[in-house]
Amino acid sequence: MKKILIIRLKGFGDILMTSPVWRNIKLNDHSTEIHLLTDRKIAELSRMYKELDKVYEMDTSSLIKQIELISCLRKEKYDFVIDLFCNPRSSFLTLITNAPVRIGFNVRFRKHAYNKLISDEYRKKHEVMHHLASLAYIDMKIINDKIYLPDSIRKEFNLEIKDNSFFTVAPMGKWKCKRFPEKKMAEIINQIHDKFKLSSVVLYGDSEEKKRAEYIKSLTGNSCLLSPESDFMQMASIIEKSLFLLTNDTAALHIAEALEKPIIAFFGPTNPLTQGPRYSRHLIIKNAEMECLCCNKTVCKKNSCFENIDMNKAKNEIEIFINSISNPEA
């Protein structure tokens, strides 16, 4: 029986885009034991995936816990380690496992932690396919490349609004330069309400995101509702009940993709070809005239990806898209 460790740190969206890796490992060989090393904040979600036999948490706040983690990983005696994060910490942990096969990306000095490097040709492909390229090094095939949510993910609660009578709005994003400006988002929400008489529910997760959500609501009136403070599971439940998602590049986009919900997404510093939806019906809005578009920078002095976007053109494209999902045979 093979034992494999997958390392994927960071956020909820990143875990969703990694989910096809462990699904395909189990589809190839159900007896393979799969462990995941991830951040504490997403360990709860990760444990809901039935394909994962064990989930280790990365706790950077405690040196003792990090030492204990290293000891545990070494004792596991993995056959394969797949590092799909490849930062200095994850590459060190990959190396310290002493696994005979260590798979990672060809990234600067970190590449020396691995003895199998995923080909650079996959960098231009979608992140899901970039991750799935690791399967070739463990003699497994890609059977299903769709991202998916755990069966037990949905947490029900009463929104006091009828299913499929509203759309969801996700203005979140840890990178400030990935967030579509609140005033412009409110303008789009108002346009959709005026044209289609649809209410909206603005999603948020923490207190900082709540401030932005409240500001958007203040610009949109009674047609716009605030969701309860939502964890990942509640967010999935709300999106599933909605007609479509209006968002920028954030975790909610990947939830909607996993639920096969229509998506309207604004993209700036990240590339929709590598980070965007693939299977859901979707409309990508971006300022194609920007020379630095898709720069992948987390900080931008200009922050002009969205400021110079043609709002009239965007509104027209959104109207056409909503008509197409409301009347699929039209």
KEKE-3310 file (N, C-alpha, C; in steps of 0.2 Angstrom, whole numbers, plus 5000, padded with zeros to 4 digits):
npx = (5004:5003:5009:5005:5010:5002:5006:4998:4997:4990:4974:4956:4951:4963:4964:4952:4956:4965:4959:4956:4967:4969:4957:4959:4970:4964:4954:4962:4969:4962:4967:4977:4985:4982:4988:4986:4995:4991:4986:4981:4968:4961:4960:4949:4939:4946:4947:4934:4934:4932:4942:4954:4965:4971:4974:4986:4991:4998:5005:5012:5013:5019:5034:5037:5026:5029:5041:5036:5028:5037:5043:5033:5030:5041:5041:5031:5035:5034:5030:5029:5030:5021:5023:5013:5014:5026:5035:5048:5046:5038:5045:5056:5050:5046:5058:5063:5056:5061:5057:5057:5053:5051:5041:5039:5039:5048:5056:5067:5079:5072:5069:5079:5075:5067:5066:5059:5054:5040:5035:5039:5031:5018:5015:5008:4996:4979:4978:4973:4976:4990:4993:4988:4997:5007:5003:5008:5021:5019:5014:5000:4984:4975:4958:4947:4945:4938:4935:4929:4917:4917:4905:4898:4898:4888:4880:4865:4854:4842:4839:4828:4824:4818:4824:4834:4829:4838:4854:4871:4885:4902:4913:4926:4943:4960:4971:4972:4972:4965:4952:4937:4932:4922:4912:4910:4906:4893:4887:4885:4877:4865:4861:4858:4848:4838:4836:4832:4825:4830:4835:4850:4863:4875:4891:4902:4916:4924:4927:4933:4930:4916:4914:4917:4906:4895:4897:4894:4881:4875:4875:4866:4853:4837:4836:4847:4855:4863:4873:4873:4887:4899:4905:4915:4907:4894:4894:4895:4882:4874:4877:4874:4860:4857:4855:4866:4883:4891:4907:4925:4941:4941:4939:4925:4922:4928:4920:4908:4911:4913:4900:4894:4888:4882:4894:4899:4914:4926:4942:4959:4974:4977:4976:4963:4964:4972:4968:4954:4936:4931:4922:4909:4896:4901:4906:4919:4926:4937:4950:4956:4965:4975:4992:4999:4991:4986:4998:5000:5004:5004:5003:5000:5005:4998:4986:4976:4969:4955:4950:4950:4941:4929:4914:4901:4902:4905:4892:4884:4888:4886:4872:4868:4873:4866:4853:4855:4857:4845:4837:4840:4838:4835)
npy = (4994:5011:5026:5043:5060:5075:5092:5107:5123:5139:5146:5144:5143:5138:5125:5120:5120:5110:5099:5089:5082:5073:5066:5060:5051:5042:5037:5030:5021:5014:5010:5017:5027:5043:5058:5075:5090:5106:5123:5129:5135:5130:5117:5111:5111:5103:5090:5086:5080:5064:5056:5059:5052:5057:5073:5084:5099:5115:5125:5139:5147:5142:5135:5123:5115:5115:5108:5096:5092:5090:5079:5070:5069:5063:5050:5044:5039:5041:5036:5044:5062:5076:5092:5105:5119:5124:5134:5142:5135:5124:5117:5114:5105:5095:5090:5085:5075:5064:5056:5044:5048:5064:5077:5092:5110:5118:5130:5142:5141:5132:5121:5111:5103:5093:5078:5075:5085:5095:5098:5114:5118:5117:5128:5138:5133:5130:5131:5120:5109:5111:5106:5093:5088:5082:5069:5060:5057:5048:5037:5037:5041:5055:5056:5062:5079:5089:5102:5100:5100:5093:5081:5083:5097:5107:5119:5122:5136:5148:5160:5169:5172:5167:5153:5154:5166:5176:5184:5180:5190:5192:5202:5200:5196:5193:5199:5216:5222:5213:5215:5220:5237:5244:5254:5253:5240:5241:5249:5240:5230:5238:5240:5227:5224:5234:5231:5217:5215:5208:5202:5204:5195:5199:5192:5189:5186:5189:5202:5213:5211:5212:5226:5231:5225:5231:5244:5242:5239:5250:5258:5253:5250:5243:5232:5224:5212:5208:5194:5182:5182:5172:5156:5145:5134:5138:5148:5141:5135:5146:5151:5140:5141:5152:5161:5165:5170:5185:5192:5194:5188:5176:5165:5162:5161:5149:5140:5142:5137:5124:5120:5121:5133:5148:5161:5178:5186:5198:5201:5205:5207:5193:5179:5174:5162:5153:5154:5155:5151:5135:5125:5129:5140:5155:5173:5183:5198:5210:5222:5223:5231:5235:5234:5228:5219:5204:5203:5196:5202:5205:5217:5234:5249:5258:5252:5251:5241:5239:5252:5259:5252:5249:5253:5254:5245:5234:5233:5230:5218:5210:5211:5204:5191:5187:5187:5176:5165:5165:5162:5150:5144:5154)
npz = (5000:4995:5003:5004:5005:5004:5002:5004:5007:5013:5007:5007:4994:4987:4993:4987:4974:4974:4977:4966:4965:4976:4974:4962:4964:4973:4964:4955:4963:4976:4988:4992:5004:5010:5015:5021:5023:5029:5032:5048:5048:5038:5040:5046:5036:5026:5033:5030:5018:5012:5005:5011:5022:5034:5041:5043:5053:5050:5062:5064:5075:5086:5091:5097:5092:5079:5079:5084:5073:5063:5068:5068:5054:5049:5055:5048:5036:5022:5005:4994:4993:4989:4985:4983:4985:4988:4995:5005:5018:5015:5006:5014:5023:5015:5011:5023:5027:5021:5011:4998:4985:4980:4975:4966:4962:4949:4956:4959:4972:4980:4972:4974:4985:4980:4970:4959:4947:4942:4926:4918:4908:4912:4919:4912:4911:4918:4936:4942:4933:4933:4946:4945:4936:4944:4946:4936:4940:4950:4944:4940:4932:4925:4929:4933:4932:4938:4951:4968:4981:4998:5003:5015:5017:5017:5027:5034:5035:5039:5027:5025:5012:4996:4987:4973:4969:4970:4968:4973:4980:4981:4987:4993:4997:5000:4994:4991:4979:4971:4973:4967:4966:4979:4976:4962:4962:4969:4960:4949:4955:4958:4944:4940:4948:4945:4931:4931:4942:4953:4969:4980:4989:5000:5003:5017:5027:5039:5051:5044:5031:5033:5035:5022:5015:5021:5017:5004:5004:5009:4998:4990:4994:4999:4991:4993:5003:5018:5021:5035:5046:5038:5038:5028:5025:5027:5017:5006:5006:5004:4991:4984:4984:4976:4961:4953:4954:4958:4958:4962:4960:4971:4985:4985:4972:4967:4975:4969:4957:4960:4963:4951:4948:4939:4935:4937:4935:4940:4935:4938:4943:4943:4933:4923:4915:4922:4935:4935:4933:4925:4921:4925:4919:4913:4915:4911:4916:4912:4911:4896:4890:4898:4900:4910:4915:4924:4931:4943:4955:4973:4978:4973:4967:4958:4956:4946:4938:4939:4941:4929:4921:4908:4912:4906:4895:4903:4910:4899:4895:4906:4907:4895:4898:4909:4904:4896:4905:4911:4901:4894:4881:4873)
capx = (5000:5007:5007:5007:5008:5001:5007:4995:4995:4986:4967:4951:4951:4968:4962:4947:4959:4970:4955:4956:4973:4967:4951:4961:4974:4959:4951:4967:4971:4958:4970:4983:4984:4983:4988:4987:4997:4989:4986:4976:4962:4957:4961:4942:4937:4950:4945:4928:4935:4933:4948:4960:4965:4974:4976:4991:4990:5004:5005:5018:5014:5022:5040:5037:5022:5032:5046:5032:5026:5043:5044:5027:5030:5047:5039:5026:5039:5030:5033:5029:5028:5019:5022:5010:5015:5033:5038:5054:5044:5035:5050:5060:5046:5046:5065:5065:5052:5066:5053:5061:5051:5048:5038:5038:5039:5055:5056:5073:5083:5068:5069:5083:5071:5063:5070:5055:5051:5034:5038:5037:5026:5011:5014:5003:4989:4976:4982:4971:4980:4997:4993:4987:5003:5011:5001:5013:5027:5017:5011:4993:4981:4970:4952:4942:4949:4934:4936:4923:4916:4915:4898:4895:4900:4883:4878:4859:4851:4837:4840:4822:4823:4817:4829:4834:4826:4843:4861:4876:4890:4908:4918:4931:4949:4965:4974:4968:4972:4961:4945:4933:4930:4915:4907:4908:4902:4887:4884:4883:4871:4859:4859:4855:4841:4834:4834:4830:4821:4833:4838:4856:4865:4883:4894:4908:4918:4927:4925:4936:4925:4909:4914:4916:4899:4891:4897:4891:4874:4873:4875:4862:4846:4834:4836:4853:4855:4870:4873:4876:4894:4898:4911:4916:4901:4888:4895:4893:4875:4870:4879:4870:4853:4857:4855:4873:4888:4895:4913:4931:4945:4942:4937:4918:4922:4929:4914:4903:4913:4912:4893:4892:4884:4885:4899:4902:4920:4931:4949:4964:4981:4977:4975:4957:4965:4975:4964:4947:4932:4932:4916:4903:4895:4904:4908:4925:4927:4944:4952:4961:4970:4980:4998:5002:4986:4988:5005:5001:5007:4999:5003:5001:5004:4993:4979:4972:4966:4948:4948:4949:4937:4924:4908:4896:4903:4904:4885:4880:4890:4882:4865:4868:4875:4860:4848:4857:4856:4838:4833:4846:4836:4834)
capy = (5000:5017:5031:5049:5066:5081:5098:5113:5128:5145:5147:5139:5142:5134:5118:5117:5118:5104:5093:5084:5078:5067:5062:5055:5046:5037:5034:5026:5016:5016:5007:5022:5031:5050:5063:5082:5095:5112:5128:5127:5139:5126:5110:5108:5109:5097:5084:5083:5076:5057:5053:5061:5048:5061:5080:5088:5106:5119:5130:5143:5152:5138:5132:5116:5111:5114:5102:5090:5091:5087:5072:5065:5068:5058:5044:5042:5035:5042:5034:5050:5068:5080:5099:5110:5126:5126:5140:5139:5131:5118:5113:5111:5100:5090:5087:5083:5068:5059:5051:5042:5052:5071:5080:5099:5114:5121:5136:5144:5136:5127:5115:5106:5099:5088:5074:5075:5092:5096:5102:5121:5119:5117:5134:5142:5130:5131:5128:5113:5105:5111:5101:5086:5085:5078:5062:5057:5055:5042:5032:5038:5045:5060:5053:5068:5085:5095:5103:5098:5101:5087:5079:5086:5104:5112:5120:5125:5141:5152:5167:5173:5174:5161:5150:5156:5173:5181:5182:5182:5195:5191:5207:5198:5195:5195:5204:5222:5224:5208:5217:5225:5243:5244:5258:5250:5234:5243:5251:5234:5227:5242:5239:5221:5225:5238:5227:5210:5214:5202:5204:5201:5194:5201:5188:5191:5181:5192:5209:5218:5210:5215:5233:5232:5223:5236:5250:5241:5239:5257:5261:5249:5250:5237:5226:5221:5210:5206:5187:5182:5181:5166:5152:5142:5129:5143:5152:5136:5134:5152:5151:5135:5143:5158:5161:5166:5173:5191:5191:5195:5182:5174:5158:5161:5159:5142:5137:5142:5133:5117:5119:5122:5139:5153:5166:5184:5188:5203:5199:5210:5205:5186:5177:5169:5156:5149:5154:5156:5145:5131:5121:5133:5145:5161:5179:5186:5205:5213:5228:5220:5236:5236:5231:5224:5214:5197:5203:5192:5205:5206:5225:5238:5256:5261:5249:5253:5236:5240:5259:5261:5247:5252:5251:5253:5239:5228:5232:5227:5211:5207:5210:5198:5185:5185:5184:5169:5160:5165:5160:5146:5142:5160)
capz = (5000:4995:5007:5000:5009:4999:5005:5001:5012:5011:5009:5005:4987:4986:4994:4982:4967:4975:4978:4961:4966:4980:4971:4956:4968:4975:4959:4952:4968:4982:4994:4994:5010:5008:5021:5019:5027:5027:5037:5053:5047:5033:5042:5047:5029:5023:5036:5027:5012:5014:5002:5015:5028:5039:5040:5048:5053:5051:5067:5064:5081:5091:5088:5099:5088:5072:5080:5084:5067:5059:5070:5065:5047:5048:5057:5043:5031:5016:4999:4990:4995:4983:4988:4979:4988:4986:4998:5009:5023:5013:5003:5019:5026:5010:5011:5030:5027:5018:5006:4992:4979:4982:4969:4967:4956:4948:4959:4962:4976:4983:4968:4977:4990:4976:4965:4953:4946:4938:4920:4917:4903:4915:4922:4908:4911:4924:4942:4943:4929:4935:4951:4942:4932:4948:4946:4931:4944:4954:4939:4940:4927:4927:4927:4933:4934:4941:4958:4971:4989:5002:5003:5021:5017:5017:5033:5032:5039:5035:5024:5024:5005:4992:4983:4966:4968:4972:4967:4978:4979:4985:4986:4997:4994:5004:4991:4990:4972:4968:4975:4963:4970:4981:4972:4956:4963:4970:4953:4945:4959:4956:4938:4939:4952:4941:4925:4932:4949:4958:4976:4981:4996:5000:5007:5020:5032:5045:5053:5039:5025:5034:5033:5015:5013:5024:5013:4997:5006:5010:4991:4985:4996:5002:4987:4994:5010:5021:5024:5042:5046:5036:5037:5022:5024:5026:5011:5000:5006:5001:4984:4981:4984:4972:4954:4950:4959:4956:4962:4959:4961:4978:4987:4983:4964:4967:4978:4964:4951:4962:4963:4944:4947:4934:4938:4934:4939:4938:4935:4937:4944:4942:4926:4923:4912:4926:4941:4934:4932:4919:4919:4926:4914:4917:4911:4914:4914:4913:4906:4892:4887:4903:4898:4916:4917:4926:4934:4949:4961:4978:4980:4967:4968:4953:4958:4941:4935:4939:4941:4922:4917:4905:4915:4901:4892:4908:4911:4894:4894:4911:4905:4890:4901:4914:4900:4893:4910:4913:4895:4890:4874:4869)
cpx = (5004:5004:5010:5005:5008:5002:5004:4993:4991:4979:4963:4951:4957:4967:4957:4951:4964:4965:4955:4962:4972:4962:4954:4966:4969:4956:4956:4969:4967:4962:4976:4981:4986:4983:4989:4990:4995:4988:4980:4969:4958:4958:4954:4939:4940:4948:4938:4929:4937:4939:4954:4960:4967:4976:4980:4990:4997:5002:5011:5018:5018:5028:5040:5032:5025:5038:5042:5030:5031:5044:5039:5028:5036:5045:5034:5029:5035:5034:5034:5027:5027:5018:5019:5010:5021:5036:5044:5052:5042:5040:5055:5057:5046:5053:5066:5061:5056:5062:5057:5059:5047:5047:5037:5039:5047:5056:5063:5077:5079:5068:5074:5081:5068:5068:5066:5052:5046:5036:5035:5032:5019:5010:5009:4996:4986:4979:4980:4975:4988:4998:4993:4993:5008:5009:5006:5019:5025:5013:5004:4991:4976:4963:4946:4945:4945:4936:4929:4923:4915:4907:4894:4896:4895:4880:4871:4857:4847:4839:4834:4822:4822:4823:4828:4830:4831:4849:4866:4882:4896:4913:4924:4938:4955:4970:4970:4967:4968:4954:4943:4931:4923:4910:4905:4904:4894:4883:4881:4877:4865:4857:4856:4848:4836:4831:4830:4826:4824:4836:4846:4858:4873:4886:4900:4910:4921:4925:4927:4931:4918:4909:4913:4909:4894:4891:4894:4883:4871:4872:4870:4855:4844:4834:4842:4853:4862:4869:4875:4883:4895:4905:4910:4909:4895:4888:4893:4885:4871:4871:4875:4863:4852:4857:4862:4877:4891:4901:4919:4935:4946:4939:4930:4918:4923:4924:4909:4904:4912:4905:4890:4887:4887:4889:4900:4908:4924:4938:4954:4971:4982:4974:4969:4959:4969:4972:4957:4943:4933:4926:4910:4902:4897:4905:4914:4926:4933:4945:4958:4966:4976:4987:5001:4997:4989:4996:5006:5004:5002:4999:5004:5000:4999:4986:4974:4968:4959:4946:4947:4945:4931:4917:4902:4896:4902:4896:4882:4882:4887:4875:4864:4868:4869:4854:4849:4856:4849:4834:4838:4844:4835:4840)
cpy = (5006:5022:5038:5055:5072:5087:5104:5118:5134:5145:5142:5138:5137:5126:5115:5115:5112:5098:5087:5079:5072:5063:5057:5050:5040:5033:5029:5020:5017:5014:5012:5026:5038:5054:5070:5086:5102:5117:5126:5130:5134:5119:5107:5106:5103:5091:5081:5079:5068:5054:5054:5056:5052:5068:5082:5095:5109:5125:5134:5147:5148:5134:5125:5112:5110:5108:5096:5087:5087:5080:5067:5064:5063:5051:5040:5037:5035:5039:5040:5056:5073:5087:5103:5117:5128:5133:5137:5134:5124:5114:5110:5105:5094:5086:5083:5076:5062:5054:5050:5046:5059:5075:5088:5103:5116:5128:5138:5139:5131:5120:5109:5101:5093:5084:5073:5082:5092:5100:5109:5122:5119:5124:5139:5139:5132:5128:5121:5108:5105:5106:5094:5083:5081:5070:5057:5054:5049:5037:5032:5042:5050:5057:5058:5074:5091:5095:5101:5099:5094:5087:5083:5093:5109:5113:5125:5130:5145:5159:5171:5176:5167:5159:5152:5162:5178:5179:5184:5186:5193:5196:5206:5198:5197:5200:5210:5223:5219:5210:5222:5231:5243:5248:5256:5243:5235:5245:5245:5231:5231:5241:5233:5221:5229:5235:5221:5209:5209:5205:5201:5200:5195:5196:5191:5186:5183:5199:5214:5217:5213:5222:5235:5230:5228:5242:5248:5241:5246:5261:5258:5248:5244:5231:5221:5219:5208:5198:5187:5181:5174:5162:5149:5138:5133:5146:5147:5135:5140:5152:5146:5137:5149:5156:5161:5170:5179:5192:5194:5188:5180:5167:5157:5159:5152:5137:5136:5137:5125:5115:5120:5128:5144:5158:5172:5186:5193:5201:5205:5207:5197:5184:5172:5162:5151:5149:5154:5150:5141:5128:5125:5138:5151:5167:5182:5193:5207:5219:5226:5225:5237:5231:5226:5220:5207:5197:5198:5195:5206:5213:5228:5245:5260:5258:5251:5248:5237:5248:5262:5257:5251:5249:5250:5247:5233:5227:5228:5220:5207:5206:5204:5192:5183:5183:5177:5164:5160:5162:5156:5144:5148:5161)
cpz = (5000:5000:5005:5005:5003:5004:5001:5007:5009:5012:5006:4998:4984:4987:4989:4976:4968:4975:4972:4962:4970:4978:4966:4959:4970:4970:4955:4957:4975:4989:4996:5000:5009:5014:5018:5024:5025:5033:5042:5052:5042:5035:5043:5041:5026:5026:5033:5021:5014:5011:5006:5021:5034:5037:5045:5047:5054:5056:5067:5070:5086:5088:5091:5094:5081:5073:5080:5077:5062:5061:5068:5058:5045:5050:5052:5038:5025:5010:4994:4994:4989:4986:4982:4981:4986:4988:5002:5014:5020:5009:5008:5022:5021:5011:5018:5031:5025:5014:5000:4986:4982:4976:4971:4961:4955:4949:4962:4966:4979:4979:4970:4982:4986:4971:4959:4952:4941:4932:4920:4912:4906:4918:4918:4908:4917:4930:4943:4939:4930:4941:4949:4938:4937:4948:4941:4935:4949:4950:4939:4934:4929:4924:4928:4936:4936:4949:4961:4978:4992:5003:5009:5022:5019:5024:5032:5037:5035:5033:5024:5017:5001:4988:4976:4964:4969:4969:4972:4975:4983:4983:4990:4993:4998:5001:4989:4983:4968:4969:4970:4967:4972:4978:4966:4956:4965:4964:4949:4949:4957:4949:4937:4943:4947:4934:4926:4938:4953:4964:4976:4988:4996:5005:5011:5025:5039:5046:5047:5033:5026:5033:5026:5012:5016:5020:5006:4998:5006:5003:4987:4988:4999:4998:4989:5002:5012:5023:5031:5041:5044:5036:5030:5020:5023:5019:5005:5000:5003:4994:4981:4980:4979:4965:4951:4956:4955:4960:4959:4961:4968:4979:4984:4976:4964:4970:4973:4958:4953:4962:4956:4944:4942:4938:4934:4938:4936:4940:4934:4937:4943:4935:4926:4919:4916:4933:4941:4934:4925:4916:4920:4920:4917:4912:4915:4911:4916:4909:4902:4889:4892:4901:4904:4919:4919:4928:4940:4955:4966:4980:4974:4968:4964:4955:4952:4936:4934:4939:4934:4917:4914:4908:4911:4897:4897:4909:4906:4893:4900:4910:4900:4893:4906:4910:4897:4898:4912:4907:4891:4883:4870:4864)
residu = (MET:LYS:LYS:ILE:LEU:ILE:ILE:ARG:LEU:LYS:GLY:PHE:GLY:ASP:ILE:LEU:MET:THR:SER:PRO:VAL:TRP:ARG:ASN:ILE:LYS:LEU:ASN:ASP:HIS:SER:THR:GLU:ILE:HIS:LEU:LEU:THR:ASP:ARG:LYS:ILE:ALA:GLU:LEU:SER:ARG:MET:TYR:LYS:GLU:LEU:ASP:LYS:VAL:TYR:GLU:MET:ASP:THR:SER:SER:LEU:ILE:LYS:GLN:ILE:GLU:LEU:ILE:SER:CYS:LEU:ARG:LYS:GLU:LYS:TYR:ASP:PHE:VAL:ILE:ASP:LEU:PHE:CYS:ASN:PRO:ARG:SER:SER:PHE:LEU:THR:LEU:ILE:THR:ASN:ALA:PRO:VAL:ARG:ILE:GLY:PHE:ASN:VAL:ARG:PHE:ARG:LYS:HIS:ALA:TYR:ASN:LYS:LEU:ILE:SER:ASP:GLU:TYR:ARG:LYS:LYS:HIS:GLU:VAL:MET:HIS:HIS:LEU:ALA:SER:LEU:ALA:TYR:ILE:ASP:MET:LYS:ILE:ILE:ASN:ASP:LYS:ILE:TYR:LEU:PRO:ASP:SER:ILE:ARG:LYS:GLU:PHE:ASN:LEU:GLU:ILE:LYS:ASP:ASN:SER:PHE:PHE:THR:VAL:ALA:PRO:MET:GLY:LYS:TRP:LYS:CYS:LYS:ARG:PHE:PRO:GLU:LYS:LYS:MET:ALA:GLU:ILE:ILE:ASN:GLN:ILE:HIS:ASP:LYS:PHE:LYS:LEU:SER:SER:VAL:VAL:LEU:TYR:GLY:ASP:SER:GLU:GLU:LYS:LYS:ARG:ALA:GLU:TYR:ILE:LYS:SER:LEU:THR:GLY:ASN:SER:CYS:LEU:LEU:SER:PRO:GLU:SER:ASP:PHE:MET:GLN:MET:ALA:SER:ILE:ILE:GLU:LYS:SER:LEU:PHE:LEU:LEU:THR:ASN:ASP:THR:ALA:ALA:LEU:HIS:ILE:ALA:GLU:ALA:LEU:GLU:LYS:PRO:ILE:ILE:ALA:PHE:PHE:GLY:PRO:THR:ASN:PRO:LEU:THR:GLN:GLY:PRO:ARG:TYR:SER:ARG:HIS:LEU:ILE:ILE:LYS:ASN:ALA:GLU:MET:GLU:CYS:LEU:CYS:CYS:ASN:LYS:THR:VAL:CYS:LYS:LYS:ASN:SER:CYS:PHE:GLU:ASN:ILE:ASP:MET:ASN:LYS:ALA:LYS:ASN:GLU:ILE:GLU:ILE:PHE:ILE:ASN:SER:ILE:SER:ASN:PRO:GLU:ALA)
# end
